[in-house]
Amino acid sequence: MTPIETRRRLVLGAPLSVLLSSCAVAPAPAQDTAAILAQLDSATGASRVKSLSFVAVGGGGSVGQAFGPGQAWPTMNYSRLARRLDYGKGAFAEDYVRVRSEPTGGGMLPLMGQGESRAASFVLGDQAWNGGPNNAAVPSPASLDGRVHDLWTSPHGVLHAARRWAAQGGVARDGDRSFATLAFTVPEHLEAVAWIDAQGLLSRVDARIPHAVLGDTEITTRYLHWSDIGNGVKFPMRIRQTVGGFDALDVAVQSVELNPAFELSVPENVRQFKERVRAEPVAEGVWFLTEGSHNSVLIEMADHLMLVESPVDDARAAAVFAEARRLVPAKTARYVVNTHHHFDHAGGLRAAAAEGATLVTSEIARPYYERIFANPNRIRPDRLAQSGRSAAIVGVSGSRVFGDGRRSVEVHEIQDSVHSQGLLIVYLPTERLLVEADSYTPGLYTNPALVNANNRNLADNIDQRALKIDRILPLHGRVSPMSEFLGVVGRGS
């Protein structure tokens, strides 16, 4: 076990104060808080910074998209990472251009060597959204806590946050070095402890945010190589960050602009957003649940329901379960099948466990879920924490058949996927339906000049198991006839 893994096992799920216990942290007298703030401001010029933008390059990790459960985040290279921050407005914007730097793992990225990904993301107050095609805004409430974190734990955001939320000063030692500390809480979003060195410069921030999969999750950000950028202001030229104990960011800052105009408003569709679920019947007692970034599939059994995928977060899961109750009010969801451990597909599993459903996942992911679902969400209690229940989890190794004499549902583990270890597909043999996630998304990454390894891998697994399929129910996008998929992979009909 690496030192990072050891430290992660020790701190996940612990109160934030425990993070610093090994470094001899002790509270300072209350009157010292003002002195610490003054020292930080004098050294960095943070109070002169009302807004700021910077551009960086370097590397990072695709958080939540590990190839194997509990493994490090897949690495990426940033040719551009740009952020804009406005502390008075509580505004944050980021745009980036990045490519994979290892072949396996998930994320909305072309496969390695097959292109770059560009994206833009925003937060203003308590609203988060992404930039979509043709500059359309796409609500992204599941991203809110992470972006609030990046705003208020930024190099100058710490001073503004510490003043706004009445930070408590303290002192700490890390080895033979002494630090002043500022502890503050952004209600319902994060707890943080900022470490200020003897020169008054921000050295690092240890924070904890609520997370739909991991529970309260540690983020550590380190700021290095502070340099003068004008007007008595300094900024770190190197930023490193870990999330959940694994590397998430390591960038070198190329340029900084002080107090730029930053106009940002919440789009109306973001302001009015609420989760909606549309049920599309695809066979008797089988519904394709859409109207979100991720789909689910509801299957009616003789005396219970099965749900394939409870994705994104509590809010999406609540809407999906509400629709299931509307469609089949006399039956409850006994099983929820999780196709794989990536955060966007696992974000509603805690809510599913709160509903009393047994979670069905790959055997390789089962111990990972058992460990992380024991972590609390203390900062903002989620549905599982409020329910008082524990998650019941069963693993599938190879294949498992769920049947009731009326309907058979087969769960198969895909072999040799580059996207995820333990990736599951669900097959309904009588209805000739296949449910899958991320192996094939109609219209996405289907350039005939480039072989898509995920598409090909799915086709190979279908052939190996001799599955007879008429339609694919993808957990992103629309229902696809099998003939369309076969055309994409060049195997005809």
C-alpha positions as CSV (number, residue, x, y, z in Angstrom):
1,M,0.0,0.0,0.0
2,T,1.4,3.4,-1.0
3,P,1.7,6.3,1.6
4,I,-1.2,8.1,-0.2
5,E,-3.4,5.0,0.0
6,T,-2.5,4.5,3.7
7,R,-3.3,8.2,4.5
8,R,-6.6,7.9,2.5
9,R,-7.7,4.9,4.5
10,L,-7.0,6.8,7.7
11,V,-8.8,10.0,6.9
12,L,-11.9,9.1,4.8
13,G,-15.0,9.4,6.9
14,A,-13.2,11.1,9.8
15,P,-14.1,14.6,11.1
16,L,-12.0,17.3,9.5
17,S,-10.2,18.0,12.8
18,V,-8.7,14.5,12.5
19,L,-6.9,15.5,9.3
20,L,-4.5,17.6,11.3
21,S,-4.2,15.6,14.5
22,S,-0.9,14.0,13.3
23,C,0.6,17.4,12.7
24,A,0.2,18.8,16.2
25,V,-2.6,21.2,15.4
26,A,-3.8,23.3,18.3
27,P,-6.3,26.1,18.5
28,A,-4.8,29.6,18.7
29,P,-6.4,32.3,20.9
30,A,-9.3,33.9,19.2
31,Q,-7.6,37.3,18.9
32,D,-4.9,35.6,16.7
33,T,-7.3,35.0,13.9
34,A,-7.2,38.7,12.9
35,A,-3.4,38.6,13.0
36,I,-3.2,35.5,10.8
37,L,-5.6,37.1,8.3
38,A,-3.5,40.3,8.3
39,Q,-0.4,38.3,7.7
40,L,-1.9,36.4,4.8
41,D,-3.2,39.6,3.3
42,S,0.1,41.4,3.6
43,A,2.0,38.6,2.0
44,T,-0.4,37.8,-0.9
45,G,-2.4,41.0,-1.4
46,A,-5.6,39.0,-1.4
47,S,-7.8,41.8,-0.3
48,R,-6.8,43.7,-3.4
49,V,-8.1,40.9,-5.6
50,K,-11.8,41.2,-6.2
51,S,-11.7,39.0,-9.3
52,L,-8.9,37.1,-11.1
53,S,-8.3,34.9,-14.1
54,F,-5.4,32.6,-14.8
55,V,-4.3,30.2,-17.5
56,A,-2.2,27.0,-16.8
57,V,-0.9,23.9,-18.5
58,G,0.0,20.5,-17.1
59,G,-1.5,17.3,-16.0
60,G,-4.4,16.0,-14.0
61,G,-6.6,13.0,-13.2
62,S,-10.1,12.3,-14.4
63,V,-11.8,12.2,-11.0
64,G,-14.3,9.4,-10.5
65,Q,-13.3,7.6,-13.7
66,A,-10.7,5.1,-12.4
67,F,-10.3,2.0,-14.5
68,G,-10.6,-0.2,-11.5
69,P,-12.6,0.4,-8.3
70,G,-10.4,2.2,-5.8
71,Q,-7.6,2.8,-8.3
72,A,-6.0,6.2,-9.0
73,W,-7.8,8.6,-11.4
74,P,-6.8,8.1,-15.1
75,T,-4.2,10.7,-16.1
76,M,-4.7,13.5,-18.6
77,N,-2.7,16.3,-20.1
78,Y,-4.1,19.9,-20.2
79,S,-2.9,22.0,-23.1
80,R,-5.1,24.7,-21.5
81,L,-6.8,25.1,-18.1
82,A,-8.3,28.6,-17.6
83,R,-10.2,29.8,-14.6
84,R,-12.0,33.0,-13.8
85,L,-13.0,33.8,-10.2
86,D,-15.1,36.7,-8.7
87,Y,-15.2,36.6,-4.9
88,G,-17.8,39.4,-4.4
89,K,-20.3,37.6,-6.7
90,G,-19.4,34.0,-5.8
91,A,-18.7,33.3,-9.4
92,F,-16.4,30.7,-11.0
93,A,-15.8,29.7,-14.6
94,E,-13.4,27.2,-16.1
95,D,-12.6,26.1,-19.6
96,Y,-10.1,23.5,-20.7
97,V,-8.6,21.5,-23.5
98,R,-7.3,18.1,-22.5
99,V,-6.4,14.7,-23.8
100,R,-5.9,11.2,-22.3
101,S,-2.4,10.2,-21.3
102,E,-3.2,6.6,-20.5
103,P,-5.4,4.1,-22.5
104,T,-7.8,2.9,-19.8
105,G,-10.5,4.5,-17.7
106,G,-13.5,6.6,-18.2
107,G,-14.5,10.2,-18.6
108,M,-16.0,12.2,-21.5
109,L,-12.8,12.0,-23.5
110,P,-12.0,10.4,-26.9
111,L,-9.9,7.3,-26.6
112,M,-6.2,7.8,-26.4
113,G,-4.7,9.2,-29.6
114,Q,-8.1,10.0,-31.0
115,G,-8.6,13.6,-30.2
116,E,-9.0,16.2,-27.5
117,S,-11.9,17.2,-25.2
118,R,-13.0,20.8,-24.7
119,A,-15.4,21.9,-22.1
120,A,-16.6,24.9,-20.1
121,S,-18.2,24.9,-16.6
122,F,-19.7,27.6,-14.4
123,V,-21.0,28.3,-10.9
124,L,-22.7,31.4,-9.6
125,G,-24.0,31.3,-6.0
126,D,-25.7,27.9,-5.6
127,Q,-26.2,27.2,-9.3
128,A,-23.8,25.1,-11.4
129,W,-24.0,24.4,-15.1
130,N,-21.9,23.4,-18.1
131,G,-21.5,24.9,-21.6
132,G,-23.2,22.7,-24.1
133,P,-23.4,22.6,-27.9
134,N,-24.1,25.9,-29.6
135,N,-23.4,27.6,-26.2
136,A,-26.5,26.0,-24.6
137,A,-26.4,25.8,-20.9
138,V,-26.6,22.3,-19.3
139,P,-27.6,22.3,-15.6
140,S,-25.0,20.4,-13.5
141,P,-26.1,20.5,-9.9
142,A,-24.0,17.4,-9.1
143,S,-20.9,19.6,-9.8
144,L,-21.8,22.4,-7.4
145,D,-19.8,21.4,-4.3
146,G,-16.6,20.8,-6.3
147,R,-16.8,24.2,-8.0
148,V,-17.7,26.0,-4.8
149,H,-14.6,24.4,-3.3
150,D,-12.4,25.5,-6.2
151,L,-13.6,29.1,-5.7
152,W,-13.2,29.5,-2.0
153,T,-10.0,27.5,-1.6
154,S,-8.3,29.3,-4.4
155,P,-5.1,31.2,-3.6
156,H,-6.9,34.4,-2.8
157,G,-10.4,32.9,-2.2
158,V,-9.2,31.6,1.2
159,L,-8.9,35.1,2.7
160,H,-12.3,36.2,1.4
161,A,-13.9,32.9,2.6
162,A,-12.1,33.2,6.0
163,R,-13.5,36.7,6.5
164,R,-17.0,35.9,5.2
165,W,-17.5,32.7,7.3
166,A,-15.7,33.8,10.5
167,A,-12.6,31.5,10.3
168,Q,-11.0,30.3,13.5
169,G,-7.2,30.8,13.7
170,G,-4.8,28.1,15.0
171,V,-1.3,26.8,14.9
172,A,0.2,23.6,13.5
173,R,3.4,21.8,12.9
174,D,4.2,19.5,10.0
175,G,7.6,17.9,10.8
176,D,9.9,20.7,11.7
177,R,7.9,23.4,10.1
178,S,5.4,25.6,11.9
179,F,2.2,27.0,10.3
180,A,-0.6,29.3,11.2
181,T,-4.0,27.8,10.3
182,L,-7.5,29.2,9.4
183,A,-10.4,26.8,9.7
184,F,-13.7,27.8,8.1
185,T,-16.9,26.2,6.8
186,V,-18.9,27.2,3.8
187,P,-22.3,25.9,5.0
188,E,-23.5,22.7,3.4
189,H,-20.6,22.8,0.9
190,L,-17.3,22.3,2.5
191,E,-15.1,22.4,5.6
192,A,-11.5,23.7,5.1
193,V,-8.3,24.3,7.0
194,A,-5.8,26.6,5.3
195,W,-2.1,26.4,6.2
196,I,-0.1,29.6,6.2
197,D,3.7,29.5,6.3
198,A,6.2,31.7,8.1
199,Q,6.2,34.1,5.2
200,G,2.5,34.5,5.3
201,L,1.9,32.6,2.1
202,L,-0.8,30.0,1.7
203,S,0.9,26.6,1.6
204,R,-2.0,24.3,1.3
205,V,-5.7,23.8,2.0
206,D,-7.1,20.6,3.4
207,A,-10.8,20.5,2.7
208,R,-13.7,18.1,2.8
209,I,-16.8,18.2,0.6
210,P,-19.9,16.1,0.5
211,H,-19.9,13.6,-2.3
212,A,-22.7,11.4,-3.9
213,V,-20.5,8.3,-4.0
214,L,-17.6,8.7,-1.6
215,G,-19.4,10.5,1.2
216,D,-17.4,13.3,2.9
217,T,-14.3,13.5,0.7
218,E,-10.9,14.9,1.3
219,I,-9.4,17.4,-1.2
220,T,-5.9,18.7,-0.6
221,T,-4.6,21.6,-2.6
222,R,-1.0,22.8,-2.5
223,Y,0.3,26.2,-3.7
224,L,3.9,26.6,-4.7
225,H,6.3,29.1,-6.2
226,W,4.5,32.3,-5.3
227,S,5.5,35.2,-7.5
228,D,4.8,38.9,-7.8
229,I,2.2,39.7,-10.4
230,G,1.8,43.4,-9.8
231,N,-0.1,45.8,-7.5
232,G,1.4,44.2,-4.4
233,V,-0.2,40.8,-5.3
234,K,1.4,37.4,-5.4
235,F,0.1,34.2,-7.0
236,P,1.4,30.6,-7.0
237,M,2.9,29.5,-10.2
238,R,2.4,25.8,-9.4
239,I,-0.9,24.2,-8.2
240,R,-1.2,20.6,-7.1
241,Q,-4.3,18.9,-5.9
242,T,-5.4,15.4,-4.7
243,V,-9.0,14.3,-4.5
244,G,-9.8,11.3,-2.3
245,G,-6.1,10.6,-1.9
246,F,-5.3,10.5,-5.6
247,D,-3.7,13.0,-7.9
248,A,-6.2,15.2,-9.6
249,L,-4.3,18.3,-10.8
250,D,-0.7,19.4,-11.3
251,V,-0.4,22.5,-13.4
252,A,2.0,25.4,-14.1
253,V,0.5,28.8,-14.3
254,Q,1.3,30.7,-17.5
255,S,-0.5,34.0,-17.0
256,V,-2.6,35.8,-14.4
257,E,-4.9,38.8,-14.8
258,L,-6.0,40.9,-11.8
259,N,-9.5,42.2,-11.4
260,P,-10.8,41.6,-14.9
261,A,-14.5,42.3,-15.6
262,F,-16.4,39.1,-15.0
263,E,-20.0,39.1,-16.3
264,L,-21.9,36.0,-15.5
265,S,-25.6,35.3,-15.0
266,V,-27.5,32.1,-14.3
267,P,-29.3,31.0,-17.5
268,E,-33.0,30.7,-17.1
269,N,-33.1,26.9,-17.9
270,V,-30.5,26.4,-15.1
271,R,-32.5,28.6,-12.7
272,Q,-35.7,26.6,-13.4
273,F,-34.1,23.2,-13.5
274,K,-35.6,20.2,-11.8
275,E,-35.1,16.5,-12.5
276,R,-37.6,15.1,-14.9
277,V,-38.1,11.5,-16.0
278,R,-39.9,10.4,-19.1
279,A,-40.9,6.7,-19.3
280,E,-40.7,5.2,-22.8
281,P,-42.3,1.7,-22.9
282,V,-40.0,-0.6,-24.9
283,A,-41.7,-4.0,-24.0
284,E,-44.4,-5.2,-21.8
285,G,-43.3,-4.3,-18.2
286,V,-40.0,-2.6,-19.4
287,W,-39.5,1.1,-19.5
288,F,-36.6,3.3,-20.8
289,L,-36.3,6.2,-18.3
290,T,-34.9,9.3,-20.0
291,E,-34.9,13.1,-19.8
292,G,-31.5,13.4,-18.0
293,S,-27.9,13.1,-18.9
294,H,-28.1,9.5,-17.9
295,N,-30.9,6.9,-18.5
296,S,-32.2,4.1,-16.4
297,V,-34.2,1.0,-17.3
298,L,-37.1,-0.2,-15.2
299,I,-38.1,-3.9,-15.3
300,E,-41.3,-5.3,-13.8
301,M,-41.0,-8.8,-12.2
302,A,-43.7,-10.9,-10.7
303,D,-43.6,-9.4,-7.3
304,H,-41.0,-6.7,-7.4
305,L,-39.1,-4.3,-9.7
306,M,-35.5,-4.2,-11.0
307,L,-33.9,-0.9,-11.9
308,V,-30.8,-0.8,-14.1
309,E,-28.7,2.2,-13.0
310,S,-29.4,4.8,-10.4
311,P,-27.0,7.5,-11.7
312,V,-25.7,11.0,-11.0
313,D,-26.9,12.0,-7.5
314,D,-29.7,11.9,-4.9
315,A,-31.9,14.2,-6.9
316,R,-31.8,12.2,-10.0
317,A,-32.3,9.0,-8.1
318,A,-35.3,10.4,-6.2
319,A,-36.9,11.4,-9.6
320,V,-36.3,7.9,-11.0
321,F,-37.7,6.1,-8.0
322,A,-40.8,8.4,-8.0
323,E,-41.4,7.5,-11.7
324,A,-41.1,3.8,-10.9
325,R,-43.7,4.2,-8.1
326,R,-46.0,6.0,-10.6
327,L,-45.6,3.3,-13.2
328,V,-46.0,0.3,-10.9
329,P,-47.4,1.6,-7.6
330,A,-48.0,-1.9,-6.1
331,K,-44.3,-3.0,-6.4
332,T,-41.0,-1.8,-5.0
333,A,-37.5,-2.0,-6.4
334,R,-35.9,-5.0,-4.9
335,Y,-32.7,-4.8,-7.0
336,V,-30.8,-1.9,-8.5
337,V,-28.1,-3.0,-11.0
338,N,-25.1,-0.7,-11.2
339,T,-23.2,-1.1,-14.5
340,H,-19.9,0.2,-13.2
341,H,-18.2,2.2,-10.5
342,H,-17.7,5.5,-12.3
343,F,-19.1,8.4,-10.2
344,D,-21.6,9.6,-12.8
345,H,-23.2,6.1,-12.9
346,A,-22.9,5.4,-9.2
347,G,-24.0,8.7,-7.8
348,G,-27.6,7.6,-7.1
349,L,-26.7,4.3,-5.4
350,R,-26.7,5.7,-1.9
351,A,-30.2,6.9,-2.5
352,A,-31.1,3.5,-3.9
353,A,-29.8,1.9,-0.7
354,A,-31.9,4.3,1.3
355,E,-34.9,3.0,-0.6
356,G,-34.1,-0.5,0.7
357,A,-33.0,-1.9,-2.6
358,T,-30.2,-4.4,-2.9
359,L,-27.4,-3.1,-5.1
360,V,-26.1,-5.4,-7.8
361,T,-22.6,-4.7,-9.0
362,S,-19.6,-6.5,-10.2
363,E,-17.8,-8.7,-7.6
364,I,-14.6,-6.6,-8.2
365,A,-16.5,-3.5,-7.2
366,R,-18.4,-5.0,-4.2
367,P,-15.7,-4.5,-1.5
368,Y,-15.0,-1.0,-2.8
369,Y,-18.7,0.0,-2.4
370,E,-18.9,-1.7,1.0
371,R,-16.0,0.5,2.2
372,I,-17.0,3.8,0.7
373,F,-20.7,3.5,1.5
374,A,-19.7,3.2,5.2
375,N,-18.4,6.8,4.9
376,P,-20.8,9.4,6.2
377,N,-22.0,12.6,4.5
378,R,-21.9,14.8,7.6
379,I,-21.5,18.1,5.9
380,R,-24.8,17.8,4.1
381,P,-26.5,14.5,5.1
382,D,-27.7,12.6,2.0
383,R,-30.7,10.2,1.7
384,L,-28.7,7.2,2.9
385,A,-27.5,9.1,6.0
386,Q,-31.0,10.3,6.8
387,S,-32.4,6.8,6.3
388,G,-30.2,5.2,8.9
389,R,-29.9,2.2,6.6
390,S,-26.8,0.3,5.5
391,A,-26.2,-0.6,1.9
392,A,-26.9,-4.2,0.9
393,I,-24.6,-5.2,-2.0
394,V,-24.2,-8.4,-4.0
395,G,-21.5,-9.0,-6.6
396,V,-21.6,-10.6,-10.0
397,S,-18.6,-12.5,-11.2
398,G,-19.0,-13.6,-14.8
399,S,-22.8,-13.9,-15.0
400,R,-25.9,-14.1,-12.9
401,V,-29.5,-14.7,-13.9
402,F,-32.5,-13.1,-12.1
403,G,-35.7,-14.9,-12.8
404,D,-39.2,-15.3,-11.4
405,G,-40.7,-17.9,-13.7
406,R,-42.2,-15.1,-15.8
407,R,-39.2,-13.1,-16.9
408,S,-35.5,-13.8,-17.1
409,V,-32.9,-11.0,-16.6
410,E,-29.3,-11.8,-17.3
411,V,-26.4,-9.7,-15.9
412,H,-23.1,-10.3,-17.6
413,E,-19.6,-8.9,-16.9
414,I,-17.9,-7.6,-19.9
415,Q,-14.4,-8.9,-20.5
416,D,-11.4,-6.9,-21.7
417,S,-13.0,-3.5,-21.6
418,V,-10.7,-0.5,-21.7
419,H,-13.3,1.7,-20.1
420,S,-13.8,0.0,-16.7
421,Q,-13.1,-3.2,-14.9
422,G,-16.2,-5.1,-13.8
423,L,-18.4,-3.4,-16.5
424,L,-21.8,-5.0,-16.5
425,I,-24.4,-5.4,-19.2
426,V,-28.1,-6.5,-18.7
427,Y,-29.8,-8.7,-21.2
428,L,-33.5,-9.6,-21.5
429,P,-33.5,-12.7,-23.8
430,T,-37.3,-12.9,-24.4
431,E,-37.5,-9.3,-25.3
432,R,-34.1,-9.3,-27.1
433,L,-33.1,-6.1,-25.4
434,L,-29.6,-5.2,-24.2
435,V,-28.9,-2.5,-21.6
436,E,-25.3,-1.1,-21.6
437,A,-23.4,2.0,-20.4
438,D,-20.5,3.8,-22.1
439,S,-19.6,0.9,-24.4
440,Y,-21.8,2.4,-27.1
441,T,-23.5,5.8,-27.2
442,P,-25.4,6.4,-30.4
443,G,-23.8,9.2,-32.4
444,L,-20.8,9.6,-30.0
445,Y,-17.2,8.8,-31.1
446,T,-18.4,6.9,-34.1
447,N,-15.9,8.2,-36.7
448,P,-15.6,5.4,-39.2
449,A,-12.0,6.3,-39.8
450,L,-11.1,5.6,-36.1
451,V,-11.8,2.2,-34.5
452,N,-13.6,2.8,-31.2
453,A,-12.3,0.1,-28.8
454,N,-15.3,0.4,-26.6
455,N,-17.7,-0.3,-29.5
456,R,-15.6,-3.2,-30.7
457,N,-15.3,-4.7,-27.2
458,L,-19.1,-4.7,-26.8
459,A,-19.6,-6.4,-30.1
460,D,-17.0,-9.0,-29.2
461,N,-18.8,-9.7,-25.9
462,I,-22.1,-10.0,-27.6
463,D,-20.7,-12.5,-30.1
464,Q,-18.9,-14.5,-27.4
465,R,-22.2,-14.9,-25.4
466,A,-24.3,-15.4,-28.6
467,L,-26.8,-12.8,-27.4
468,K,-29.8,-12.3,-29.8
469,I,-30.5,-8.6,-29.7
470,D,-33.0,-6.4,-31.6
471,R,-32.5,-3.1,-29.7
472,I,-29.9,-1.6,-27.5
473,L,-31.0,0.6,-24.5
474,P,-27.9,2.8,-23.9
475,L,-27.6,4.6,-20.6
476,H,-26.6,7.7,-22.5
477,G,-28.6,8.7,-25.6
478,R,-31.5,7.2,-27.4
479,V,-32.7,3.6,-28.1
480,S,-30.7,2.2,-31.0
481,P,-31.6,-0.7,-33.3
482,M,-29.0,-3.4,-33.3
483,S,-28.6,-2.9,-37.0
484,E,-27.3,0.6,-36.4
485,F,-24.7,-0.6,-33.9
486,L,-23.5,-3.4,-36.2
487,G,-23.1,-0.7,-38.9
488,V,-21.0,1.4,-36.6
489,V,-18.6,-1.6,-35.8
490,G,-18.6,-2.7,-39.5
491,R,-20.1,-6.1,-39.0
492,G,-23.2,-5.6,-41.2
493,S,-26.6,-7.0,-40.1
